[in-house]
Structures are given as structure tokens and as C-alpha cells.
Amino acid sequence: MSTAAQRGTSDLNQNNSQQEPYRSGFVAVVGRPNVGKSTLINALVGQQIAIASSRPETTRKAIRGIMTRSNAQLVLVDTPGIHKPKTLLGSRLNDIVQESLSQADAIAFLLPADQEIGPGDRRILSRLRQDFGRKSEDGHWQWTIPLIAIVTKIDEINRTELVAKLNEIDAFAAFTEIVPVSALDGDNVEEVRGVLVSAMPEGPQMYPAEQVSEEGVEDRIAELVRGAFLEELDDELPHSLAVVVDDIEMPEDQDDWVQNTTGKAVIRVSIYVERDSQKPIIIGRGAEHLVKVKKKLRTDVNRIVGHKAKLDLHVKVAKNWQGNPKQLQKLGF
């Protein structure tokens, strides 16, 4: 091919690239508890949006992280882990998952590389087949929207084990694509971005480019506080804890705020447990847990509020709130 022809082909390719349609849509991120859903969403967005914890069933709401690029915008919905509910709260969480699935343009089904495919994974696949699958005449499953397998935690296994795991997942279901990733190490995160963008329909940008979450300030702070206590308390109270931001009191006069560098926004937070005996566990000896959480979150809270801020934490009892409809409603479930 002549140089001119090569240049013409290059120009044509460049023009085609410039005319690529903008893509946007919702990705429901599903999987059983503790497979890395929140960690992956945080990695894709580029900052912490959802609580990433080693404890199962950490996510309690459909947290929406927004990833914007020059050619696309993804709304990544971090769903609670699909599981058999043991409490009214568990049933409400499964309802949240169903609502998220109904809005999805694609499904990212997370399967950990270091664990066997189990009953929980098969239960999720069955649920997805009911909502989005149909069998062709030859008996193969087809999907009404893209179903993408994200194989997480690949840093936990070697290459030979990874190849075997990818083959196992390929045989497990007729996925649209299978992508391995280590969100913790950042390994192959960009490939996941590309696959998810390609799965989106053509559409306009839905949120401002600088917006990274659909959650309000109060909800983001409440999630940060809950996540900090989950880490601080180890396994003592993982599911008995609920957090609500009651009020954010900004400095009354903006001019005074600019002049008075010691002025702080006051964020009043209620931390709910189910029994009186659990309050001392939250507070800690000499209020050590409260002090540690405040110190740990200072920078993140200041960034979210846009000012220096003070966390005013209060521990309260909402008896057996996980099974009480009125309490669940009060706590936002």
C-alpha cells in the first residue's frame, strides 16, 4: 500500500474513532456476599464509594458509583449479596437487588478465583436466568442483556490455577464475556472498564463528569462511619449496626467561615445497636472506638462536606431493628 493510501486509511480510522457513539447505562454488580463487589466498584470509579470489607454482607443498599470517560458513562450499582434471607432485613436487601436488576443494561456477575463455584453462585445464576435468560431450540441459554463474568481476586492464585478457573466458569454459564481482575492490585481493571463500556447502549451522559456517586452527602458519611466501625470492631457486631446522619450544621455565616479558620461543620450521627449490652462495645473503653473512628474519617468527611467538619457520634438502641418493620423504615430500609 502506498504511503498516501496508508495516510488516507489512517485518517479514515481517525474519523471513525472520532465518530464513535457515546455510551451510557447501568451495570448491576451481583454476586454472593464477600466476592469483591465494593472493591471492584471503588477501583473502577477511582475512589471509595462503597464499603469494602472482608466481612460478608457489608453492603446494605444499592450504592451507585459513577464512572465517566470521554466516550462513556457507567453507573455501577453495588448490590447487597444475593442470599437466603434469615431476617426481615435480609428480605429487604433481596428486594433491593431485584430493583437494581430491573434497571440494568448489563450484569456483572462476580465470581472469586480462589473459591469453588457453590450453591450461592448457582442460586444467583438461576435468578438471572429467570429474569434475563431464555433457552434456544438447541438448549443453550441466551441473554436479553449482556451477562459478564468478572473473575475477582486473581492475585490469590497462580497462572495455572487461573486458566483452570476460567475454564470452569466458561462451563458454568454461557457468559457474554469473562474477564479476570484483581481490583485490590489494580490488575486488569482497565480491561474490565472497556468490556463494560462496550456492553452499554448508545446514550447521553446522565450525570456531571465530576460526580462520582448518586448518594447524598448524608448517606456517604453514614456508610463511611459504618465501614469504620465494622473494621474497628472486628467480628463483634457486624450485622447489629446501623448508622444514620441526623443533621449537618454548617457555619451560619459564610463570610464568618472564611475569616474564622477554626469554624467547623458539625455532623450529628446516630449509631444504632439492637441491645443495651452492645453499646459499650461500640463506645469502647474510655470512648476509644469513637475517638479512633473520628480520627480515621477526618480527611474523607472534610472532603465530602467541603469544609472542616466535626463528627458528633451518639450510640443508641433500636431493639431488634433487623426484624422490626417500623425500625427498618426509620433506618432507611
LINLIN-V988135 format. One record per pair of residues at least 12 apart in sequence whose ideal C-beta (glycine too) atoms are under 10 Angstrom apart, sorted by the first residue. I is the first residue (numbers start at 0). GAP is how many residues later the second one is. D is the distance in whole Angstrom. If there is no record, write none. Layout:
i=<I;I>
gap=<GAP;GAP>
d=<D;D>
//
This chain:
i=<16;19;19;19;19;20;20;20;20;20;20;21;21;21;21;21;21;21;21;21;21;22;22;22;22;22;22;22;22;22;22;22;22;22;22;22;22;23;23;23;23;23;23;23;23;23;23;23;23;23;23;23;23;24;24;24;24;24;24;24;24;24;24;24;24;24;24;24;24;24;25;25;25;25;25;25;25;25;25;25;25;25;25;25;26;26;26;26;26;26;26;26;26;26;26;26;26;26;26;26;26;26;26;26;26;27;27;27;27;27;27;27;27;27;27;27;27;27;27;27;27;27;27;27;27;28;28;28;28;28;28;28;28;28;28;28;28;28;28;28;28;28;28;28;28;28;29;29;29;29;29;29;29;29;29;29;29;29;29;29;29;29;29;29;29;29;30;30;30;30;30;30;30;30;30;30;30;30;30;30;31;31;31;31;31;31;31;31;31;31;31;31;31;31;31;31;32;32;32;32;32;32;32;32;32;32;33;33;33;33;33;33;33;33;33;33;34;34;34;34;34;34;34;34;34;34;34;34;34;34;35;35;35;35;35;35;35;35;35;35;35;35;35;36;36;36;36;36;36;36;36;36;36;36;36;36;36;36;36;37;37;37;37;37;37;37;37;37;37;37;37;38;38;38;38;38;38;38;38;38;38;38;38;39;39;39;39;39;39;39;39;39;39;39;39;39;39;40;40;40;40;40;40;40;40;40;40;40;40;41;41;41;41;41;41;42;42;42;42;42;42;42;42;42;42;42;42;42;43;43;43;43;43;43;43;43;43;43;43;43;43;44;44;44;44;44;44;44;44;44;45;45;45;45;45;46;46;46;46;46;47;47;47;47;47;47;47;47;48;48;48;48;48;48;48;48;48;48;48;48;48;49;49;49;49;49;49;49;49;49;49;49;49;50;50;50;50;50;50;50;50;50;51;51;51;51;51;52;52;52;52;52;53;53;53;54;54;54;54;54;54;54;54;55;55;55;55;56;56;56;56;56;56;56;56;57;57;57;57;57;57;57;57;57;58;58;58;58;58;58;58;59;59;59;59;59;59;59;59;59;59;59;59;59;59;60;60;60;60;60;60;60;60;60;60;60;60;60;61;61;61;61;61;61;61;61;61;61;61;61;61;62;62;62;62;62;62;62;62;62;62;62;62;63;63;63;63;63;63;63;63;63;64;64;64;64;64;64;65;65;65;65;65;65;65;65;65;65;66;66;66;66;67;67;67;67;67;67;67;67;68;68;68;68;69;70;70;71;71;71;71;71;71;71;71;71;72;72;72;72;72;72;72;72;72;72;73;73;73;73;73;73;73;73;73;74;74;74;74;74;74;74;74;75;75;75;76;76;76;76;76;76;76;76;76;77;78;78;78;78;78;78;78;78;78;78;79;79;79;79;79;79;79;80;80;80;80;80;80;81;81;81;81;81;81;81;81;81;81;82;82;82;82;83;83;83;85;85;85;86;86;86;86;86;86;86;87;87;87;87;87;87;87;87;87;88;88;88;88;88;88;88;88;88;88;89;89;89;90;90;90;91;91;91;91;91;92;93;94;95;96;96;97;97;100;100;100;100;100;101;103;103;103;103;104;104;104;104;104;104;104;105;105;105;105;105;105;105;105;105;105;105;105;105;105;105;106;106;106;106;106;106;106;106;106;106;106;106;106;107;107;107;107;107;107;107;107;107;107;107;108;108;108;108;108;108;108;108;108;108;108;108;108;108;109;109;109;109;109;109;109;109;109;110;110;110;110;110;110;110;110;110;110;110;110;110;110;110;111;111;111;111;111;111;111;111;112;112;112;112;112;112;112;112;112;112;112;112;112;112;112;112;112;113;113;113;113;113;113;113;113;114;114;114;114;115;115;116;116;116;116;116;116;120;120;120;121;121;123;124;124;124;124;124;127;127;127;127;127;128;128;128;128;130;130;130;131;131;131;131;132;132;132;135;139;140;140;140;141;141;142;142;142;142;144;144;144;145;145;145;145;145;145;145;145;146;146;146;146;146;146;147;147;147;147;147;147;147;147;147;147;148;148;148;148;148;148;148;148;148;148;148;149;149;149;149;149;149;149;149;149;149;149;149;150;150;150;150;150;150;150;150;150;150;151;151;151;151;151;151;151;152;152;152;152;152;152;153;153;153;153;153;153;153;153;153;154;154;154;154;154;154;155;155;156;161;162;164;164;165;165;165;175;175;175;176;176;176;176;176;176;177;178;178;178;178;178;178;179;180;212;214;215;215;216;216;216;216;216;216;216;217;217;217;217;217;217;217;217;217;218;218;218;218;219;219;219;219;219;220;220;220;220;220;220;220;220;220;220;220;220;221;221;221;221;221;221;221;221;221;221;221;222;222;223;223;223;223;223;223;223;223;223;223;224;224;224;224;224;224;224;224;224;224;224;224;224;224;224;225;225;225;225;225;225;225;226;226;226;226;227;227;227;227;227;227;227;227;227;227;228;228;228;228;228;228;228;228;228;228;228;228;230;230;230;231;231;231;231;231;231;231;231;232;232;232;232;232;232;235;235;235;236;236;236;236;236;236;238;238;239;239;239;239;239;239;239;239;239;239;239;240;240;240;240;240;240;240;240;240;241;241;241;241;241;241;241;241;241;241;241;241;241;241;241;242;242;242;242;242;242;242;243;243;243;243;243;243;243;243;243;243;244;244;244;244;244;245;245;245;245;245;245;246;246;246;246;246;246;247;247;247;247;247;247;247;247;247;248;248;248;248;248;248;248;248;249;249;249;249;249;249;249;249;249;250;250;250;250;250;250;256;256;260;261;262;262;263;263;263;263;263;263;263;264;264;264;264;264;264;264;264;264;265;265;265;265;266;266;266;266;266;266;266;266;266;267;267;267;267;267;268;268;268;268;268;268;268;268;269;269;269;269;269;269;269;270;270;270;270;270;270;270;270;271;271;271;271;271;271;271;271;271;271;272;272;272;272;272;272;273;273;273;273;273;273;273;273;273;274;274;274;274;275;275;276;277;277;278;278;278;279;280;281;281;281;282;282;286;286;288;288;289;289;289;289;290;292;292;293;293;293;293;294;296;296;297;297;317;317;320>
gap=<54;50;51;52;182;50;51;179;180;181;182;47;48;49;50;51;178;180;181;182;183;46;48;49;50;51;82;173;174;175;176;177;178;179;180;181;182;44;47;48;49;50;51;81;173;176;177;178;179;180;181;182;183;47;48;49;50;78;79;80;81;120;171;172;174;175;176;177;178;181;38;48;49;50;51;74;75;76;77;78;79;80;174;180;14;17;38;40;47;48;49;50;73;77;78;79;80;81;118;119;121;169;170;172;173;34;47;48;49;50;51;69;71;72;73;74;75;76;77;78;79;80;81;100;117;12;15;21;30;33;34;36;47;48;49;50;71;75;77;78;79;80;81;119;121;167;47;48;49;50;51;52;67;70;71;74;77;78;79;80;94;95;97;98;117;120;48;50;51;77;78;79;80;81;89;90;93;118;119;121;24;25;49;50;51;78;79;80;83;86;87;88;89;90;91;92;22;23;24;25;26;47;48;49;50;87;19;20;21;22;23;24;25;47;78;81;21;46;74;75;76;77;78;80;85;86;115;116;117;118;16;74;75;76;77;114;115;116;117;145;146;147;148;13;15;21;22;26;39;40;41;42;43;44;71;73;113;115;146;12;13;14;15;20;21;25;27;40;145;185;189;12;13;14;15;39;71;113;114;142;143;144;145;12;25;36;38;68;70;110;112;141;142;143;144;149;152;18;22;23;24;26;33;35;36;37;67;142;172;21;23;34;36;141;142;22;24;138;139;140;141;142;143;144;146;147;149;150;21;22;23;30;32;64;137;139;145;146;148;149;152;19;20;21;22;23;29;31;167;168;19;21;22;143;166;18;165;166;253;256;17;164;165;172;175;176;179;252;14;15;16;17;18;27;29;163;164;165;166;171;174;12;13;14;15;26;27;28;163;165;170;173;177;12;27;172;173;175;176;177;179;180;26;131;132;175;179;173;174;177;178;185;176;177;181;172;175;176;178;179;180;183;184;25;27;182;183;23;24;26;32;33;36;181;182;20;22;23;165;168;169;172;180;181;19;20;21;22;34;37;164;20;29;32;33;36;163;166;179;181;182;183;271;272;273;17;18;19;31;32;35;39;154;158;161;162;271;272;15;16;17;18;31;34;35;37;38;39;41;152;153;13;14;15;16;17;37;150;151;152;156;157;160;12;13;14;36;143;148;149;150;151;12;13;147;148;149;150;139;140;141;142;143;144;145;146;147;148;126;129;130;145;137;138;139;140;141;142;143;144;124;125;128;140;139;126;129;121;122;124;125;126;128;130;131;133;124;127;130;131;132;133;134;135;136;138;31;32;34;119;122;123;125;126;132;28;29;30;125;131;132;138;139;32;120;137;19;20;22;23;24;26;27;31;137;22;14;15;17;18;19;20;21;22;25;28;12;13;14;15;16;17;20;12;13;16;29;39;43;12;15;16;19;38;39;41;42;45;46;14;37;40;41;35;36;39;153;236;237;152;233;234;235;236;237;241;232;233;234;235;236;237;239;240;245;150;153;232;233;234;235;238;239;242;244;149;232;233;232;237;242;230;233;236;237;241;240;33;238;237;27;30;29;33;26;27;30;31;44;29;27;28;41;42;40;41;91;94;95;96;98;26;37;39;40;41;42;70;71;89;90;91;92;93;94;95;17;21;24;25;36;38;39;40;41;42;68;69;92;38;39;40;41;42;69;71;84;87;88;91;12;15;16;19;38;39;40;41;42;60;63;64;66;69;14;38;39;40;41;42;43;71;73;13;14;38;39;40;41;42;54;57;58;61;62;64;67;69;38;39;40;41;42;44;45;53;38;39;40;41;42;43;44;48;49;51;52;53;55;56;67;68;69;38;39;40;41;42;43;47;51;37;38;41;50;49;52;48;51;52;54;55;56;48;51;52;50;51;49;16;22;47;48;50;13;15;17;19;45;12;14;18;44;12;13;14;12;13;14;15;14;40;41;38;34;32;33;34;32;34;30;31;32;33;31;54;56;29;30;31;49;50;52;53;54;26;27;28;29;30;52;27;28;29;30;31;44;47;48;50;51;17;20;21;23;24;26;27;28;29;30;31;19;25;27;28;29;30;31;33;38;42;45;46;14;15;17;18;27;28;29;30;31;37;27;28;29;30;31;32;40;27;28;29;30;31;32;12;26;27;28;29;30;31;33;34;26;27;28;29;30;32;26;28;23;18;17;13;15;12;13;14;19;22;23;14;15;18;19;21;22;17;12;13;14;15;16;17;12;14;91;89;29;88;28;31;50;84;87;88;89;26;27;28;29;30;49;51;86;114;24;25;26;113;25;80;81;84;85;22;24;27;46;48;76;79;80;83;84;88;90;20;21;22;23;24;45;47;48;49;109;110;20;22;19;21;45;69;72;73;76;77;80;87;16;18;19;20;42;44;45;46;68;69;71;72;76;86;88;15;16;17;18;43;45;67;16;66;69;70;15;61;64;65;66;67;68;69;72;83;12;14;42;52;53;60;61;63;64;67;84;86;61;62;65;50;52;56;57;58;60;61;64;45;48;49;51;56;60;42;45;46;36;37;38;41;44;45;35;83;32;33;34;35;38;41;42;78;80;81;82;30;31;32;33;37;40;41;74;80;28;29;30;31;32;74;76;79;80;85;86;88;89;90;91;26;27;28;29;70;88;89;24;25;26;27;28;72;74;86;87;88;22;23;24;25;66;21;22;23;24;66;68;19;20;21;22;23;65;17;18;19;20;21;56;57;59;61;15;16;17;18;19;60;61;63;13;14;15;16;17;55;56;57;59;12;13;14;15;56;57;50;51;47;46;44;45;38;41;43;44;45;46;47;36;37;40;41;42;43;44;45;46;43;44;45;46;30;34;37;38;42;43;44;45;46;42;43;44;45;46;24;25;32;42;43;44;45;46;42;43;44;45;46;48;61;12;18;19;22;42;43;44;45;42;43;44;45;46;47;49;55;58;59;42;43;44;45;46;48;43;44;45;46;47;48;49;50;53;42;43;44;45;41;43;40;37;39;36;37;38;35;34;31;33;34;30;32;26;28;24;26;21;23;24;25;22;18;20;16;17;18;19;16;12;14;12;13;12;13;12>
d=<9;10;6;9;10;8;9;10;9;4;9;10;9;6;7;8;9;7;7;7;7;9;7;4;8;8;9;10;6;8;9;4;7;6;7;10;10;9;10;6;4;7;8;9;9;6;8;8;4;6;6;6;9;9;8;7;7;9;8;3;7;9;9;9;8;4;6;9;6;9;8;8;5;8;6;8;10;10;5;5;5;8;9;9;9;9;10;9;6;7;5;7;10;7;7;5;7;5;10;9;8;6;10;8;8;9;10;9;5;9;6;8;10;5;5;9;7;4;9;8;5;7;9;10;9;6;9;9;10;10;10;9;6;6;6;6;9;9;10;8;5;9;7;10;8;10;9;10;6;10;8;6;7;8;7;9;6;7;6;7;6;10;9;8;10;10;8;7;8;8;6;4;7;8;9;8;7;10;8;8;8;10;5;6;7;9;9;9;9;8;9;4;6;10;8;7;9;4;5;8;8;8;3;8;6;8;8;7;7;4;8;8;10;7;8;9;9;7;9;5;7;5;10;8;9;9;9;10;6;8;8;6;10;7;10;8;10;4;6;9;9;6;8;8;9;9;7;9;9;10;5;7;9;7;8;6;9;8;9;4;6;4;7;7;6;8;9;6;9;10;9;10;4;9;10;10;10;8;9;10;9;5;6;9;10;8;9;8;7;7;7;7;10;4;9;8;7;10;7;9;5;9;10;5;9;5;9;8;10;10;7;10;9;7;10;10;10;8;9;4;8;9;7;10;5;10;8;9;7;10;5;7;6;10;10;8;7;9;7;6;8;10;4;7;5;9;9;7;5;8;9;8;10;10;7;9;6;9;9;9;9;10;10;9;9;8;8;7;6;8;4;8;10;8;7;6;5;9;8;8;9;10;4;9;7;9;10;4;9;9;10;7;9;8;9;6;8;7;4;9;7;9;10;9;9;8;10;10;6;5;7;8;9;9;10;10;6;9;10;9;7;5;9;7;8;8;9;7;6;7;10;8;8;8;7;10;9;9;10;9;7;7;8;10;6;7;5;7;8;9;9;6;8;9;6;8;9;8;9;10;8;10;9;9;7;8;9;7;10;9;7;10;8;8;10;8;8;8;5;7;6;8;9;5;8;7;5;10;9;9;10;9;7;4;9;9;10;7;8;6;8;9;7;7;5;7;9;9;10;6;4;7;8;7;6;6;8;9;10;8;5;9;9;10;6;5;6;7;7;8;9;8;7;9;7;8;5;8;8;8;8;10;7;9;9;7;10;9;10;9;4;9;6;10;9;9;9;8;8;9;5;6;7;10;8;10;9;9;10;8;6;7;9;7;10;9;10;9;10;7;8;10;7;8;8;10;10;9;9;5;9;8;7;9;9;9;9;10;7;5;9;9;5;8;10;10;9;4;7;10;6;6;9;8;10;8;10;8;9;7;6;9;10;7;10;7;5;7;9;10;7;8;9;9;9;8;10;9;10;8;9;10;5;5;10;10;10;9;7;5;7;7;9;6;9;8;9;8;4;7;9;10;6;9;6;9;8;10;10;10;10;9;9;6;10;5;8;9;9;8;9;9;9;8;8;8;6;8;10;8;9;9;6;10;6;8;10;7;6;6;9;10;9;6;4;8;6;8;10;9;7;10;9;4;7;9;10;6;9;7;8;7;7;5;7;10;10;9;9;9;9;5;8;5;10;9;8;9;7;9;8;7;8;7;6;7;5;7;10;9;10;8;7;10;10;10;8;5;8;5;9;9;10;9;10;6;7;6;7;9;8;9;6;8;10;10;9;10;10;8;5;5;9;8;10;9;5;7;5;5;9;6;5;7;6;10;5;9;10;9;7;9;9;9;5;8;9;4;6;8;9;10;8;9;9;9;9;9;7;7;9;6;10;9;7;9;8;10;10;9;9;7;6;10;10;8;10;7;8;6;9;9;8;10;8;9;5;6;9;7;8;9;9;10;6;7;5;10;7;10;9;8;9;6;9;8;9;9;4;7;9;9;9;4;9;7;8;6;5;9;9;6;6;5;8;7;9;6;7;10;6;9;5;8;8;7;4;8;7;4;7;9;10;10;9;8;6;8;6;9;10;6;9;9;6;7;10;6;7;7;4;7;10;9;10;8;6;7;7;9;10;9;9;7;8;8;10;10;5;7;5;10;10;9;7;8;10;4;9;6;5;7;8;10;10;6;10;10;8;6;10;7;9;10;7;10;10;5;9;8;8;9;6;5;10;9;5;9;9;10;10;10;9;10;8;7;9;10;6;7;9;8;4;9;9;7;9;9;10;10;10;10;8;8;9;9;9;5;10;9;5;8;6;7;8;9;6;6;8;9;8;9;4;6;5;10;10;7;9;9;10;8;8;10;9;10;10;9;9;5;6;7;8;10;10;5;9;8;9;6;10;7;7;9;10;7;9;7;7;6;7;4;10;10;8;10;9;10;10;9;10;9;8;4;9;10;5;6;9;10;6;8;7;10;7;7;9;10;6;10;9;10;10;9;8;9;8;9;5;10;6;6;8;10;7;7;9;7;10;8;5;9;7;9;10;6;6;7;9;7;9;5;5;8;6;9;9;10;10;8;8;7;7;6;9;9;10;8;10;10;9;8;4;8;9;10;7;6;9;9;9;9;5;8;8;6;7;5;7;9;9;10;10;7;5;8;7;9;10;8;6;7;6;7;5;8;10;9;5;7;6;9;8;8;8;5;9;10;9;6;7;5;8;10;10;7;10;8;10;6;4;8;7;10;10;9;9;9;5;8;10;8;9;7;9;4;8;7;9;7;10;7;9;8;8;8;8;9;9;7;5;6;5;10;9;9;5;9;5;7;4;7;10;7;5;9;6;10;7;10;7;6;7;5;6;9;10;9;5;8;7;10;10;10;6;7;5;7;10;10;8;5;8;5;9;9;9;10;9;9;6;7;5;7;10;8;5;7;4;10;6;8;9;7;7;8;6;8;9;9;7;7;6;5;6;7;9;9;9;7;10;7;8;6;9;9;9;8;5;8;7;9;9;9;5;10;9;6;9;10;9;9;9;5;10;8;10;8;7;8;5;9;7;10;9;7;9;8;7;7;9>
//
